[in-house]
Amino acid sequence: MFNFDDANRKSKETVDSVLKSYSDTAKGFQAIASEAAEYSKKSFQDAVTHFETLSGVKSFEAAFELQTNYAKSSYEAFITEATRLGEMYADLAKNAYKPYEAPMAAAAAKVSKASPVTPAAA
């Protein structure tokens, strides 16, 4: 027979779990946005500093060397930041999925027990 108290309790647990998941996801996106903004600020400041330095260079060779070093350091900083943001996105996805792992595993177990898969006859 249907038990309304159990249904109410399960419904409340589900809503609480979903709200916590949404809250954690929002915090993760805020952290990613903050990280991206900080990188953008630093990258812009580095570019301004580089062009100020570049404008004071007297020889072509010095300008070429300065530009080469700037391009190399900018590329390395970008790769580091892209890796960091990728890890943050991966962690966000793992954390967002975590509340649903146990219910999905339980549902999959029930389905696999209820209808065993038999190989088709050839």
N, C-alpha and C positions, 0 to 999 in steps of 0.2 A: 504494500500500500504506500501511497505517496506521503512523505513526511514533510510538512511545510517548514518545520523548524530547521531540518537539515538543508532543505533547498535555500532557505533564507541565509543560513550560515555560509553555505558554499557560494551563494551569490555575493555576499559581503566580502568574502575572502578573494573572490575573483576581481571584484571592483577595486579592492585595496591593492591587489597585485598589479593590475593594469595602471592604476594611478601612480604607483611607485615606479613602475617601468617607464612611464611617460616622463616623470620627474627626472629620473636618472638619465634618460635620453636627452632631455632638454639641457641638463647640466653638461653632458658630454659635448653637445653642439656648441654651447657657450664656451667651453674650454678650447674647442677647435677654432672657433671664431677669434678668441682672444690670442691664441698662438699665431694665427695667420696675420692678425693686425700687428702684433709685435714684430713679426718677421718683415712685414711691409714697411713699417717705420724704420727698422734697422737698415733694410736694403736701400731705402730712399736716402737715409743719412749717409750711408757708405757711398752712394752714387754722387751725392752733392760734394762730399769731401774729395772724392776722386777727381771730379771735374774741376774743382778749385785747385787741386794740386796739378792737374794736367795743364791748366791754363798758365801756370807759372814755369813750365818746362821750356828750356832754351833750345834743345836739340831734338832732331827727329828720332834718334836712337833712344834717347831717354824717354821720350813720349811713347815710343813703341814698346819699350820694356815696361813702363808703368801701365800701359793699356793691357798688355799681356798678363801681367800679374793681377790686375783688377779682374779681368775676364776669368782667370783661373780661380781666384778666390770667390768670385760671385757664383760661379758654377758649383763649386764645392759646397758653398753655403746653401744653395738651392737644393742640391741633392740631399744634404743633411736635413733640411726642413721638410722636403717632400717625404723622406723616409719617416720622420717624426710624425707628420700628419697622417701618413698611411697607417702607422701603428695606432694612432689615436682613433682613427676610423674603425680599424679592426677591433680594438677594445670596446668601442661603442657598440658595434654589431654583436659582439659576444655578450656584453652586458644586457643588451636589449632582448636577446634571445633566451637568456638564462631563466627567467620566470616561466617560460613555456616549455623548457626541456622535459621536466618531470611529467606534466600532463600529457604531452605529446608521446613520450615513451610509454606511459601507461595506456594510452589509447591505441598505440601501435601494438602493444602486447596483447590487448584484448582482441583486436582485430585478427592478429595472427593466430591466436588460440581458437577463435570462433570459426574461422574458415581456413583450415590448413590448405596450403597450396600443393596440389598433386601434379606430377608431371603429366603432360598430355601423351596419350597413347600414339605411337607412331604407326 
